[in-house]
């Protein structure tokens, strides 16, 4: 009997030691994962907790009191499953996102951390935005553009100068320039405007003149038609990279300097646009509306900074307004974070910062112009609604 009691006591002591050791190892691993900083953090724990959104908590509380679910969109009120939520939390697998199943198994796969926040028509994880960089030799070399595109640029520049001269003669004391338009990847261009036979490599769609700066100028003109005044960044990010001997990955560092100096020179600036062109192909970036083809836009919001939710809210509202007036035009709203992306896009500098992608490499300038005109119309509606709210 005593021998049995001794054995049982020994087993309890051994179990206690094992549990204690496991607890020590667990605490040590968590502390080590927090890194050398003084903050207590863990990327794995952070990723796990991000599985739960505010909507999930509302749904959980709604199981006891239906009033809480009234704050949810109609399509989400009846779609809640406690079992699926528990499965997603415990396994970190999202049935709607195959990357969650493979991301930890395939080397490098987890680096693609783009999240679809709002999906436009046809948008899924097979049509995510593609970030690309042109070969270094293309940044320093001369690409050939079609003569029609060059003539168009020249005509647009002359028309803009003429309009500026006319406006200079008409003093407008109430004129406030409060919109900034930049192009971090300045030379992003469109294959239909270039004299190129090889269009398989999307990275080659680049040009020093026929590029996103023309779309930026078009946005400025379109906004002015709605009584909104903007300034376009005249400094060339890509040329600055070459001058300083920097790589393409430093583009946002240079454009960050430009944005900060622009704000220092003009404190009235309230909205900050960064225009880009996506690198995926035409079938994903083009839509026909009322018999005309448009280069589909979408919004990108970085998450690698605090308070990104305010920029996310603006992107949400602009997307919804686009869908109301131009159904199927917007590809949606995407959130980006993680090691494979900048994750800030200079949106951490000021509120009301919007990264807008217009079309892809196979779209034409005409298609990009149609889309930017549509966006200007939608933004003007948002802009004046905000003004009215401030005056109330």
N, C-alpha and C positions, 0 to 999 in steps of 0.2 A: 504493500500500500504506500509506504513511504517512498519506495523507488518510483512508483507511478507519479506521486506528487512532485518529486524532484524533477522528473522528466518533463512534466507539464510546466513547472516553474522555469526550467531551462528554456523550453520552447517560447514562453512568453517573453523572457529576457532577450532571446535571439531575435524574435520578431520585432521587439521594441528597438533593438540596435539597428536592424535592417531599415526600419521605417525612419529612424533618426538619420541614418546615413543618406537615405534617399532624399529626405527633406533638405539636408545640408547641400547635396549635389544640385538639387533643384534651385535652391536659393542662390548658390554660387553661379550657376549657369545664367540665371536671370540677371544677376548683378553684372556679370561679365558682358552680357549682351547689351547692357546700357552704355558701354564704351567708356572712354576716359573722361567724358564730361560729367558734370555734377548732377545732371538731370537723370532721373530714373526712367528709362525707356527701353523698349524692345520692339524692333521692327516686326517680328513675328506676332507679338501681342497686339501691336497696332493694326496689322493687317487683319487679325482675327476680329478685333472689335469693330472694324469698319464694315464688317458684314451686317451689323445692326445699324439701321438708319432710323431717323425720327419716325418715318412711316411705320416701321416695324413695331416701335413702342406704342404708337397710336392704335395699331391693329390689335396688339396684345391687350391694351386697356379696353379696346372696343369689344372684346369677348365678354367683358363684365358690364360695360356701359356703352350702348350703341351711339351715344352722343359723340364720343371721341372720333368715331369713323366719319363723321360729317365733314371733318377737315381734310379728308382724303379725296383724291380725284375719283370720279364715278367708277372708272374701270378698275380701281384697286380695292374698292370696298368689299367685293364679294370674292376676291381672288386669294384671300389669306388662308394658308394652311400651316398650322402649328407644327405638323410633322415635317413639312418641307423646310420650314425655318430652322427647326432643330437639326435636320440633316445638313443644311448649309453651314450652320455654326460649328457643328462637331467635326465635319469633314473638310470645310473650306472649299467645297465643290458647289458651284452654281450651275444647275442643269441648263440654264440659258446661255452659259459661257463655257465652251469646251476648253478654253485655255486654263480654266481653274482645275481641270482634271490632269492636263499635261504639263502645266507650267512648272511644277516642281520636279518633273521627271526628265524632261528634255533640256539639255544644257543650253542656256541662253534664251530659252523660250519665255521664261518669266519676265524678261526685260521689257517685253512689249506690254506696257501697262496702260494703254489707252482704254478708257471706259466710255461706253455709249451712255450718255446721260439722257438725251432725248433722241430717238431714232426718227429720221425723216423717212420718206417713202423709199423702200429698197435698201435701207441701211441695216447692215448686220455686221457680224465680226469677220465676214469675208470681204468687206468693203471699207475697212478702217483707213483713215488717212495714212499716207505714206510720206515720211520725211526722207528727203534725199539731199545729197550735196553734189554739185558738179565736180568733175575732175579738176585738179589744181591747174592743169595746163589750159583749161577752158576759161578760167577766171582771168588769166593774163593774156589770152589770145583774142583774136578778132573773129567772131562768128559772123556769117553772112545772113542778112535779113532780106526778105523779098522787097523789091523796089516799091511796091504798093504800100507796104508797111512803113517804110522810111518816108515816103511822100505824105502818108497820113500823119505821121508824127510831126513832120515839119508844118503841115497845114494847121494841126491842132495847136502847136506852139505859137504860130503867128496869130491865130484867132484869140488865144489866151492873152497874149501881149496887147492886142488891140482892145480887148475887153478891160484889161487892167488900166490901160491909159484912159479909157472912157470913165471908169469908176474913179480914177484919181482926180478927174475934173469935177466930180460930183462929191463934194464933202458930205460925209454921213457921220454925224457925231454919235449916232446911236449904234453904229456898226461895232459889234464885239466879235472878235475872232476867238472862239472858244472850243474849236475842234482841231486836233492835231492828227495828221495822217502820215504814217511812216511805212517804209518797206524794208524790213530787216534783211530779207533775202532779195536784194534789189534787182538782181539780174534774172530772176525767174521769168521765163518767157513761154511762148506757145509755139509748138511745131508748125501749125499752119501759116505762121508769119515768118518762118525761117526757110532759107534755101538749104535744106538738108535731105539727103536720100536715106540715111540711116536714122530711123526714128524708133528703133527698138529700145534703146537705152534712154529712159526718161530723164536721166541726169544730164543729158546733153541739151535739154531745152533751156538754153540760157543765152542772153544777149545783153550787151552793154547799153543799148538804146531802146530796143523794142522789148519792153519788160513790164513788170508790175508798177513801175513809176507812172506809166501811162494810165493805168487803171486808177492809181491814186489821184492823178490830175482830173480824171473823169469824175471821181467821187466828189472832189472839191466843187467842180462845176455843177454837178447835180444837186448838191446841198445848197448852193447859192440860189438855185431856182426855187428852193423852198424857204429862202430867207435865212439860211444858216451859213455862217462864214467859217472857213477852215484855212489852215495853213498846211502846205505839203512840205515835208522834209526835203530840202534840196541837197543836203550832203549825202554822199554815196558811201554806203556801208561797205560794199564789196571792194571798192577802190581803196578805201581806208585800210581794209585788211591787207591788201597787196602792199600798200605803202609801208605798213608797220611790220610786214613779214609775219602776219598772223594767219592761222588756219581758219577754215570755214566755220569751225565750231565756236569761234570767238565772235560770231556775228552779233549775237544778242548783247555781248559786252559793249561792243561799239555803238549799237543802236541805243543802248541804255544811256550812254554818255549824251547822245543827241537828244533824247527825250528829256533828260534832266536839264540840259542847257536851254532847250526850248521853253520849258516851264519856268525856268529862272528869268528868261527874257520876256515872257508873256504869262503873267499870273492868272489871266482870264481863262486859260485853257482848262477845260472841264472834262472833255472826252478825248480818248487816245485810241486811235485805230492803228493796227499793224496788219497790212494786207499781204497775203501770200497766195501762192498757187500750188495745188496739190499735185502729186506725181503719179496718181493712178490714171487708168485709161478712160477713154471717152464714154464707154457704155455706162460707167458709174458716175460720170460727172456732167452729163448732159440731159436736159429734159425739154420737151416741146410744150409750149403753152400758147394757145391761140394761134397756132401755126408758125410760131417763131421758136428757135432753139436758144436756150439759155445755158450758161455755164453755172452749174449748181454751186451755191455757196454753203459753207457750214462754219460753225463757231468752235473755237478751241479755248478751253479754260485750264490753266495750270493749277496744280494743287500743292506744289512744293513751297507754299508760303501761307502765312496766317491770313484769315479773313478773305479767302478766295470766294466765299459764298456770295459776296456782293456782286462780283463780276459774273458769277454763274447766274445770278438772278437776272441781270441785264441780258445776257445771252439767251436765257430761257424766253424772256418777254419778246425779244426781237425775232427769235425763231417762230414763236407763236403768231406774231403779227404777219410775218412773211407767209406763213401757212394760210392765214385768213384771206389775204389778198392774192397771193400767188401759190395756190395749192401744189404740192409736190416739188416746189423749187428748192427749199432748204434740205440739205442732207442731215441736219440735226445739230446737236450740241455734244461735243466730246470733252471728256476730262482727261488730262494727262499728268502722270506723276511717275516717279521711279528713276532708276539709274540710267535708263536708255534715252531720256529726254531732258530738255532744259527744265521743264516743270514749273517755270515762273513766267517766261516770255515777257519779262519786264512789267507784268501785271501787278507785281507787288509794290511798284513805285507809287502809283496813284489809283484811286477808285475810278470806275467807269473806263477801264482798259479792256479793249476788245480785239482779239485776234480773229480776223476774218479771212478764210480761205475762199478763193474764187476759182471754181472750175479745176481743170487738170491740164496736162501737157498737150492734149489733143484738141482743146477748145481754141476758138479764134478770139481775137480782140473784140470783134463785134458781139460775140456771145458773152464775153466778160463784161462789156459795156452795158448790155441789156440787164444783166444781173445786178451790176452796181447801181444802175438807175433805179431798179426795183428796191434795192436795199436803202438807197437814199430816201425814197418815198416813205418806207416803213420807219426808218430812223427819225425822219422829220415828225411823224405822228407821235412817236415815243418822246422825242425831245420837247415838243410843245406841251404834251401831257404833263411831263415833269415840271416844266416852267409854271404851268397853271397850279400844280400842287404846291410849289414853293410860294406862290403869291396868295394862297388861301390862308 
